[in-house]
Amino acid sequence: MEVSFAKTGQYTGSAPAPVLEQTVKEPAAYTTGSENSAVSSAPVADNQQLATGGLLLGDKLPTFKEIILPRLNIVQGSGLLKDSFPFGSIVYNQQVVLYTPPDIDKQTGNIKRQGTKPVVITVLGFHPTRYAEKVVGGARGIIVNSEDAVRAAGGTLDYNEWKLKQNAGMKRFEYLAEAVVAVERPECCADDDTVFVYSVDGKKYALAIWGLKGTAYTAAAKRVFFTARSMGCLQKGGYPSWSYSVSTRSETREQNTYAVPVCLPNAKSTAAFLEFANSILNPTGK
């Protein structure tokens, strides 16, 4: 079954849209009002006349190889996002805030800023695990596809080995799991069909990549999604079979404070959502 998407984001089972053609008429002959200055149908200068062949436009639906999906980011104490968003916020495409944690005075326990509800996401699947160099300050380091490539780059995945050899120039690498996720529109986000463009069961969704490494890899990928897929609620139906509520909490390690994702099962996916997920994962119906 071939699946296409209408402009509103509502997926349909229709065939690809036909090629559109637009005909551009040839300029008519004209005169200046004087018999001696009449101009025949001879062509004018190239920069004053449109081509007469018409425009051939196709309603191309790009494949996932031809687009760049927006990313989900958790705002940490380093990096550029901290200058624009509160610590611990979950941000879509570095622009849209999906979740903001409460701001609590540690001395009095009073709430200085109310948090929003956790954002609801559904993991559609994971790309093959890669390995990312850990760089101070949140900058992007080397990303490689295998453990052999980690060693070839002068790095290690073993924290203790890195501690012993970092002064000799050894690089530290971390596991990087990248999930394709469907993000349910939170109440705090506008429903204007600019971000959340897919309609399923009366709810609106957007697609994103969520890259999990470091504490996020341990807390979300390993402890929640991989474990649930192996022996939990995702075992029978796969990743799209349940949605999860995602928020963040603060966690301090080695004098550094991180915003760590908290992922809890939210609801079992409906048949309509599973059909939507299948249309994303298997657009040709195979």
C-alpha positions in Angstrom: 0.0 0.0 0.0 1.4 3.3 -1.0 0.8 6.1 1.5 0.9 9.8 0.9 0.4 12.8 3.1 -1.9 15.7 2.5 -0.9 19.2 3.3 -2.7 19.1 6.6 -0.6 16.1 7.7 -3.6 13.7 7.6 -2.2 10.6 6.0 -4.2 9.0 3.3 -4.0 5.9 1.1 -4.3 7.8 -2.2 -1.8 7.5 -5.1 0.9 10.2 -5.6 -0.4 13.5 -6.8 -0.3 14.0 -10.6 2.2 16.2 -12.3 1.1 19.8 -12.5 1.5 21.9 -15.6 1.2 25.6 -16.0 1.0 27.1 -19.4 2.6 30.5 -20.0 1.1 32.3 -23.0 3.3 33.9 -25.6 3.3 37.7 -25.5 0.9 39.2 -28.1 2.1 41.7 -30.7 1.8 45.3 -29.7 2.1 48.8 -31.2 3.1 52.2 -29.9 0.1 54.0 -31.5 2.0 55.0 -34.7 1.7 53.1 -38.0 5.5 53.6 -38.7 6.4 52.2 -35.3 4.2 49.1 -35.3 6.0 46.1 -33.9 5.5 42.7 -35.4 5.5 39.4 -33.6 9.4 39.3 -33.7 10.8 38.2 -30.4 12.0 40.9 -27.9 15.3 40.7 -26.0 15.9 37.5 -24.1 15.6 39.2 -20.7 12.2 40.6 -21.6 10.4 37.4 -22.7 9.4 34.2 -20.9 10.1 30.9 -22.4 7.1 29.5 -24.2 7.6 25.8 -23.2 5.6 26.2 -20.0 6.6 25.0 -16.5 6.7 21.4 -15.5 6.1 21.0 -11.8 5.9 17.8 -9.8 4.3 17.3 -6.4 7.3 15.5 -5.2 7.1 13.7 -1.9 10.7 13.4 -0.6 12.0 10.3 1.0 13.6 10.3 4.5 17.0 10.3 2.8 16.2 13.8 1.4 15.1 15.5 4.6 16.6 16.5 7.9 14.3 15.7 10.8 14.2 18.2 13.7 15.8 17.1 17.0 14.7 16.9 20.6 17.1 18.4 23.1 17.2 18.5 26.8 18.7 21.8 28.0 21.8 21.3 30.1 24.1 23.7 32.0 26.4 24.0 29.0 25.8 24.6 25.3 23.9 27.4 23.5 20.4 26.3 24.5 21.0 27.3 28.1 21.0 31.0 27.0 17.5 30.8 25.7 15.6 28.1 27.7 15.4 27.0 31.4 17.6 24.2 32.6 15.9 20.8 32.1 13.5 22.0 29.4 12.8 19.7 26.5 13.0 21.6 23.2 11.9 20.7 19.7 14.1 22.0 16.8 15.9 24.4 19.2 12.8 26.6 19.0 9.7 25.1 20.5 9.5 24.3 24.2 7.7 21.1 24.8 8.3 20.7 28.6 9.6 23.0 31.3 10.4 21.7 34.8 9.3 23.5 37.9 11.7 25.9 39.5 11.8 25.1 43.3 13.8 27.2 45.8 16.1 24.6 47.4 16.3 26.5 50.7 12.6 27.1 51.3 11.0 24.5 49.1 8.7 27.1 47.6 7.8 26.9 43.9 9.1 29.9 42.0 7.9 28.7 38.6 5.3 26.1 37.9 6.3 23.3 35.5 4.3 22.1 32.5 2.9 18.6 32.0 5.3 16.0 30.8 5.5 15.7 27.0 4.1 12.5 25.5 6.2 10.7 22.9 6.1 7.4 21.1 9.4 5.8 19.9 8.9 4.5 16.3 12.3 2.9 16.2 16.1 3.3 16.7 18.9 3.9 14.2 21.9 1.6 14.7 23.9 2.6 17.7 26.9 4.9 17.1 29.6 6.3 19.3 30.2 9.9 20.1 33.3 11.6 21.5 32.6 13.4 24.8 33.8 17.0 24.5 33.9 19.5 27.3 31.4 22.4 27.0 28.8 20.5 24.9 30.5 20.9 21.6 30.1 18.1 19.0 33.0 15.7 18.8 33.8 12.8 16.5 31.0 10.4 15.8 31.9 6.9 14.5 30.0 3.7 13.6 31.9 1.0 15.4 34.0 0.2 18.5 36.9 -0.5 16.2 36.6 3.0 14.9 36.6 4.3 18.4 40.0 2.7 19.0 41.3 3.9 15.7 40.4 7.4 16.7 42.4 7.1 19.9 39.5 6.7 22.1 37.8 4.3 24.6 34.3 3.6 25.9 35.7 2.5 29.3 35.5 5.4 31.7 38.2 4.0 34.0 40.6 3.5 31.2 40.0 7.0 30.0 40.7 8.4 33.5 44.0 6.6 33.5 45.1 7.7 30.0 43.4 11.0 29.4 46.6 12.9 30.2 48.3 10.9 27.4 45.6 12.2 24.9 43.1 9.3 25.0 39.6 10.4 24.0 36.5 9.4 25.8 33.5 8.1 23.7 29.9 7.4 24.7 27.2 5.3 23.2 24.8 7.3 21.0 21.3 5.9 20.4 19.1 7.9 18.0 15.4 7.3 18.1 12.8 8.5 15.6 9.9 9.7 17.8 6.3 11.0 17.3 5.7 13.9 19.6 2.2 14.6 20.8 1.3 18.3 20.8 1.4 19.6 24.4 -1.1 22.1 25.7 1.6 24.7 25.9 2.2 24.6 22.1 0.0 26.3 19.4 -2.2 24.2 17.2 -1.5 26.1 14.0 -0.3 23.2 11.7 3.2 24.5 11.5 4.9 22.0 13.8 2.3 19.4 14.7 1.0 18.5 11.3 -0.1 14.9 11.6 -3.6 14.2 12.9 -4.4 10.8 14.5 -7.4 10.1 16.7 -8.0 13.8 17.3 -4.4 14.4 18.4 -1.7 16.2 16.6 1.9 15.0 16.2 5.3 16.0 15.0 8.3 13.8 14.0 11.7 14.2 15.5 15.1 12.6 16.2 16.0 12.1 19.8 19.7 11.5 20.3 20.5 9.8 23.7 24.0 9.7 25.0 25.7 9.9 28.4 23.2 10.0 31.3 20.3 10.2 28.8 21.5 6.9 27.2 21.5 5.1 30.5 18.3 6.6 31.9 16.1 6.5 28.8 17.6 4.1 26.1 19.0 1.3 28.3 16.9 1.6 31.5 13.5 2.2 29.7 13.1 1.6 26.0 15.6 -1.2 25.4 14.6 -3.0 28.6 10.8 -2.6 27.8 11.4 -3.8 24.3 13.2 -6.9 25.6 11.1 -7.8 28.6 8.5 -5.1 29.2 5.4 -3.6 27.7 7.0 -3.1 24.3 8.0 -6.8 24.0 4.9 -7.9 22.0 4.0 -4.8 19.9 7.4 -3.2 19.4 8.4 0.4 20.1 5.3 2.1 18.6 2.9 0.1 20.7 3.1 2.4 23.8 3.5 6.1 24.3 5.6 7.5 27.2 5.4 10.6 29.4 8.8 12.3 29.4 10.0 14.9 31.9 13.4 15.6 33.5 15.0 15.7 36.9 18.3 17.1 38.1 21.1 14.6 38.9 24.6 15.5 40.2 27.7 13.5 39.3 31.3 14.4 40.0 30.3 17.9 40.9 28.4 18.4 37.6 24.6 18.7 37.5 22.7 17.1 34.6 19.1 17.2 33.5 18.2 13.5 33.1 15.1 12.2 31.3 12.3 10.5 33.2 10.2 8.2 31.0 7.1 6.5 32.2 4.6 4.4 30.2 1.6 6.6 29.3 -0.9 4.7 27.2 -1.2 1.8 24.8 -1.3 2.9 21.2 -4.6 2.7 19.3 -5.0 0.9 16.0 -5.2 4.2 14.2 -1.8 5.3 15.7 -0.2 2.0 14.8 -1.4 2.4 11.2 0.1 5.9 11.2 3.4 4.5 12.6 3.4 1.8 9.9 2.9 4.5 7.2 6.1 6.2 8.5 8.2 3.1 8.9 6.9 1.3 5.8 5.7 4.1 3.3 5.4 1.6 0.4 3.2 -0.7 2.4 5.8 -3.5 2.3 
